Structures are given as C-alpha cells and as structure tokens.
Amino acid sequence: MSGLIRLEIDGHSPTPEELYHPALVNYGHLTAMQVRSGRVQGLDLHLSRLAAQSLALFDTPLEPSHARSLLRHAVRDVPDAAVRVNVLRPTPDGPLSVLVAVRPPVYPSPTPLRLMSVPYQRPLAHIKHLGGFGQIYWGRAAVEHGFDDALLTAPDGEITEAAVHNIAFHDGAHVVWPDAPALPGIAMQLIEPLLPSRRARITLADLPLFRAAFVTNSIGVVAVSAIDEHTFPVDPDLMSTVTGALGAVPWDEL
C-alpha cells in the first residue's frame, strides 16, 4: 500500500498472525474517507454504512461509537489523511475485527476523466465490499486503451456506476443519477439533496441527451469529458455548483 502512514487492527499495530486473515480472505466490507484537520464530511453516513453492512454480511452490527473511537485513534497525530476502514470476522463465531489504514491525503484529479464502458456490474452493488477484482481488472483495461477509468454497464448498456465513482449527468435542468443497482456513495448522498436531482434509467445510447457528466467519490468531484467515443464539454458553471454544494457540507469532528 503506497504511502502507508499507519495500519491498525482493533486499535493496535497488527501482528503477522492478525494479518493472515485479511491477506487471504476477501470477505468483508469497507468505507473510505478523507480527513482534514481531524474532521470528516458525512461521518454519520460512514458510521451508518459500517453498521448496516456489518449486519448484512455478518449478522452483527458494528457499534458506531466503537468504529469512531478506532478511527480517532488511528489518526490521532495525522490531521490530514486518506483513511480506509475494513471490517472482517477472522473466525466464524468470533467478534468483528476492524482494520484502519491511514495514508497521505488524496485530492481530485485536476483534469476531466475519460471513461471506457465495460460489461460488468458489481455483485451486491449496494455494499462496499472487499475483493473488487472486476473493478480493478476493467479499470486496468480502460487505462491500457487510453482511458482514465472504467464505466460499469449492464449487458443491455444500462449505466450503473464507474469503477470507483458514482456518475451523474446533466440534462440542462437536473442532475440525473442512474437508477440502477450501484453503491450509494457518501459524496453522492451528501450532494444529491442539495442539487436539482432526479433518478432515471440511462443507457449508453442516451448519452447524446445530456450536456455534461461528472463523477463523485470520497476524494471529491471530477468532470467527465468522454465516455467511449462520446465527448462532453466541461461545464464550468455546473462544476462550480456541484463542487460548491459538496464544499458547503460541514466537516464533522472525529
């Protein structure tokens, strides 16, 4: 893991034995966030995600106060960071285990993204689960073909999400989010209610209906300049509105 500052399991530095399960078993879930001055946007949404996904995968909720305590401990002397929280259960009847990885902060791409559509949908798309082999495979394929990342689609061309982003389009009046199985990203959840938004079924054939596109994830918001051979102009006013909406979201103290 490039630039790793700290890795903790359940609040302490892991032993080799404690790393055995995370290294070999991909069953679990995660959330990822940016920390600035010891604060996180949408902290309650991250904690709720961890609790709900623990219940879904392990029949045991992760207590939000416990997750928050582990987060606070991991970044105790690192005010600005990119943080990933993995939740696993090393033994079938044992307690949940929480791995927190702290890396240097990450910032949005300064240039628009070009996406390559690929025939792949994440299993259990509503869960941010471990083991994203398909996303990594298709993301690499996109880069090899001269794009920046992959856009995941159903067999009929319905757009779901990008490999590591949610995607949205602008029809001139509304921000339109794909109404398809996808991960409800924290950034998307934060800004969707703040913008004139709607959901709709969107296919690759519908791209000419939209004036612009952008992606969101925990790192921020980035314009999309192309999907396959279809190009989008970057709309400065739209991007200013979207980034302004996200920028207005309060940062919660860890």
C-alpha positions as CSV (number, residue, x, y, z in Angstrom):
1,M,0.0,0.0,0.0
2,S,1.8,3.1,-1.3
3,G,2.5,5.9,1.2
4,L,1.1,4.0,4.2
5,I,1.4,6.1,7.4
6,R,-0.3,3.7,9.8
7,L,-2.1,0.4,9.9
8,E,-4.1,-0.7,12.9
9,I,-6.3,-3.7,13.7
10,D,-8.7,-3.1,16.6
11,G,-6.7,-0.1,17.8
12,H,-3.2,-1.6,17.8
13,S,-0.4,-2.4,15.4
14,P,-1.1,-5.8,13.9
15,T,0.9,-8.9,14.4
16,P,1.8,-11.1,11.5
17,E,-0.9,-13.6,12.7
18,E,-3.5,-10.9,12.7
19,L,-2.7,-10.0,9.1
20,Y,-3.1,-13.6,7.9
21,H,-6.9,-13.4,7.5
22,P,-7.1,-10.0,5.8
23,A,-4.3,-11.1,3.4
24,L,-6.0,-14.3,2.4
25,V,-9.8,-13.8,2.7
26,N,-11.7,-11.1,0.8
27,Y,-15.0,-11.5,2.7
28,G,-15.8,-8.2,4.4
29,H,-16.7,-4.6,3.7
30,L,-15.2,-1.1,4.0
31,T,-15.7,2.6,3.9
32,A,-13.2,5.2,2.7
33,M,-12.9,8.8,3.6
34,Q,-10.8,11.9,3.5
35,V,-9.8,13.5,6.8
36,R,-8.9,17.2,7.0
37,S,-7.9,18.9,10.3
38,G,-9.2,15.8,12.1
39,R,-12.7,16.1,10.5
40,V,-14.7,14.1,8.0
41,Q,-17.6,15.0,5.8
42,G,-20.6,12.8,6.3
43,L,-19.2,11.0,9.3
44,D,-22.6,9.7,10.4
45,L,-23.2,8.2,6.9
46,H,-19.8,6.4,7.1
47,L,-20.6,5.0,10.5
48,S,-24.1,4.0,9.5
49,R,-22.7,2.3,6.4
50,L,-20.3,0.3,8.6
51,A,-23.0,-0.7,11.0
52,A,-25.5,-1.7,8.3
53,Q,-23.0,-3.6,6.1
54,S,-21.7,-5.5,9.2
55,L,-25.3,-6.6,9.9
56,A,-25.8,-7.6,6.3
57,L,-22.6,-9.6,5.9
58,F,-22.0,-10.9,9.5
59,D,-25.5,-10.6,11.2
60,T,-23.7,-8.3,13.7
61,P,-23.8,-4.5,13.6
62,L,-20.6,-2.6,14.2
63,E,-21.3,-0.1,17.0
64,P,-20.8,3.4,15.6
65,S,-19.2,4.7,18.7
66,H,-16.6,1.9,18.6
67,A,-15.8,2.5,14.9
68,R,-15.5,6.2,15.6
69,S,-13.1,5.5,18.5
70,L,-10.9,3.3,16.3
71,L,-10.9,6.0,13.6
72,R,-9.9,8.7,16.1
73,H,-7.1,6.6,17.5
74,A,-5.7,5.8,14.1
75,V,-5.4,9.4,13.0
76,R,-4.5,10.8,16.4
77,D,-1.4,12.6,15.1
78,V,-2.3,12.8,11.4
79,P,-4.7,15.7,10.9
80,D,-4.9,15.3,7.1
81,A,-5.2,11.8,5.6
82,A,-7.0,9.3,3.4
83,V,-8.4,6.6,5.6
84,R,-9.9,3.2,4.8
85,V,-11.8,1.1,7.3
86,N,-12.1,-2.6,6.6
87,V,-14.4,-4.8,8.7
88,L,-13.8,-8.6,8.8
89,R,-14.6,-11.6,11.0
90,P,-11.4,-13.7,11.3
91,T,-13.3,-16.6,12.9
92,P,-16.9,-17.8,12.2
93,D,-18.1,-17.2,15.8
94,G,-15.6,-14.6,16.9
95,P,-16.0,-10.8,17.1
96,L,-15.8,-8.4,14.2
97,S,-12.3,-7.0,13.5
98,V,-11.7,-3.5,12.3
99,L,-8.6,-2.7,10.2
100,V,-7.9,1.0,9.7
101,A,-5.3,2.1,7.1
102,V,-4.1,5.7,7.1
103,R,-2.4,7.2,4.1
104,P,-1.5,10.7,2.9
105,P,-4.5,12.8,1.8
106,V,-5.7,12.4,-1.8
107,Y,-7.1,15.2,-4.0
108,P,-9.5,15.1,-7.0
109,S,-8.0,14.9,-10.5
110,P,-7.2,18.4,-11.8
111,T,-8.3,17.2,-15.3
112,P,-11.5,15.7,-16.6
113,L,-11.8,11.9,-16.8
114,R,-12.3,9.8,-19.9
115,L,-14.2,6.6,-19.2
116,M,-14.4,3.4,-21.2
117,S,-17.7,1.4,-20.9
118,V,-17.3,-2.2,-19.9
119,P,-19.8,-5.1,-19.5
120,Y,-19.5,-5.5,-15.7
121,Q,-21.8,-5.0,-12.7
122,R,-20.6,-5.3,-9.1
123,P,-22.2,-8.2,-7.2
124,L,-24.3,-6.9,-4.2
125,A,-23.7,-3.5,-5.6
126,H,-25.3,-1.7,-2.6
127,I,-22.5,-3.0,-0.4
128,K,-19.0,-1.6,-0.5
129,H,-17.4,-5.0,-0.2
130,L,-13.8,-6.2,-0.3
131,G,-12.3,-8.0,-3.3
132,G,-13.0,-5.7,-6.2
133,F,-11.3,-7.9,-8.7
134,G,-13.6,-7.0,-11.5
135,Q,-13.4,-3.3,-10.9
136,I,-9.6,-3.4,-10.9
137,Y,-9.4,-5.7,-14.0
138,W,-11.7,-3.4,-16.0
139,G,-10.0,-0.3,-14.7
140,R,-6.7,-1.5,-15.9
141,A,-8.2,-2.5,-19.2
142,A,-9.5,1.1,-19.6
143,V,-6.1,2.6,-18.9
144,E,-4.5,0.2,-21.4
145,H,-7.0,1.5,-24.0
146,G,-6.1,5.1,-23.3
147,F,-8.9,6.0,-20.9
148,D,-8.7,7.0,-17.2
149,D,-11.1,4.5,-15.7
150,A,-14.0,2.1,-16.4
151,L,-17.7,2.8,-16.6
152,L,-19.7,-0.3,-15.5
153,T,-22.7,-1.3,-17.5
154,A,-25.4,-4.0,-17.7
155,P,-25.5,-6.3,-20.8
156,D,-28.0,-4.0,-22.4
157,G,-25.8,-0.9,-22.0
158,E,-27.6,0.4,-18.9
159,I,-25.1,2.6,-16.9
160,T,-24.7,1.7,-13.2
161,E,-21.6,3.4,-11.8
162,A,-17.9,4.0,-12.6
163,A,-15.3,1.6,-11.2
164,V,-14.6,3.7,-8.1
165,H,-17.1,6.5,-8.5
166,N,-20.8,7.3,-8.8
167,I,-21.6,9.0,-12.0
168,A,-24.2,11.7,-12.8
169,F,-25.3,13.6,-15.9
170,H,-26.8,17.0,-16.6
171,D,-29.8,17.5,-18.9
172,G,-29.8,21.3,-18.7
173,A,-32.1,21.4,-15.8
174,H,-31.4,18.5,-13.5
175,V,-28.5,16.4,-12.3
176,V,-29.6,12.9,-13.4
177,W,-28.3,9.9,-11.4
178,P,-28.5,6.4,-12.9
179,D,-31.4,4.5,-11.5
180,A,-29.6,1.1,-11.4
181,P,-28.1,-1.1,-8.8
182,A,-25.0,0.8,-7.6
183,L,-23.2,1.7,-4.4
184,P,-24.8,4.8,-2.8
185,G,-21.5,6.7,-2.3
186,I,-21.2,9.0,0.6
187,A,-20.4,12.1,-1.6
188,M,-23.4,11.3,-3.7
189,Q,-25.6,11.0,-0.7
190,L,-24.3,14.4,0.6
191,I,-24.8,16.4,-2.6
192,E,-27.8,14.8,-4.3
193,P,-30.3,16.5,-1.9
194,L,-28.5,19.8,-2.4
195,L,-28.9,19.9,-6.2
196,P,-31.9,19.7,-8.5
197,S,-31.6,16.0,-8.9
198,R,-33.6,13.1,-10.3
199,R,-33.1,9.4,-11.0
200,A,-33.6,7.8,-14.4
201,R,-32.6,4.7,-16.4
202,I,-29.7,5.8,-18.5
203,T,-28.1,3.7,-21.2
204,L,-25.0,4.3,-23.4
205,A,-27.4,5.2,-26.2
206,D,-28.8,8.0,-24.1
207,L,-25.5,9.9,-23.8
208,P,-26.3,12.4,-26.5
209,L,-29.3,13.5,-24.4
210,F,-27.0,15.0,-21.8
211,R,-25.0,18.2,-21.8
212,A,-22.3,17.2,-19.2
213,A,-21.3,14.5,-16.8
214,F,-19.3,14.2,-13.6
215,V,-18.2,11.6,-11.1
216,T,-18.2,11.7,-7.3
217,N,-16.4,9.7,-4.6
218,S,-14.8,10.2,-1.2
219,I,-12.0,12.2,-2.9
220,G,-14.3,14.7,-4.4
221,V,-16.0,15.7,-7.7
222,V,-14.4,15.5,-11.2
223,A,-15.8,16.3,-14.6
224,V,-16.1,13.6,-17.3
225,S,-15.0,14.7,-20.8
226,A,-15.7,11.4,-22.6
227,I,-17.4,8.1,-22.4
228,D,-16.1,5.8,-25.2
229,E,-16.2,8.0,-28.3
230,H,-18.9,10.3,-27.0
231,T,-17.4,13.6,-25.7
232,F,-18.9,16.0,-23.2
233,P,-17.9,19.7,-22.9
234,V,-16.8,20.6,-19.4
235,D,-19.4,23.0,-18.0
236,P,-17.7,25.4,-15.6
237,D,-20.9,26.7,-14.1
238,L,-22.2,23.1,-13.4
239,M,-18.9,22.1,-11.9
240,S,-18.8,25.2,-9.7
241,T,-22.3,24.4,-8.5
242,V,-21.5,20.8,-7.7
243,T,-18.2,21.4,-6.0
244,G,-19.8,24.3,-4.1
245,A,-22.5,22.0,-2.9
246,L,-20.0,19.5,-1.6
247,G,-17.8,22.2,-0.2
248,A,-20.8,23.5,1.8
249,V,-21.3,20.2,3.6
250,P,-20.0,20.5,7.2
251,W,-16.9,18.6,8.4
252,D,-17.6,16.5,11.5
253,E,-15.1,16.2,14.3
254,L,-13.8,12.7,14.7
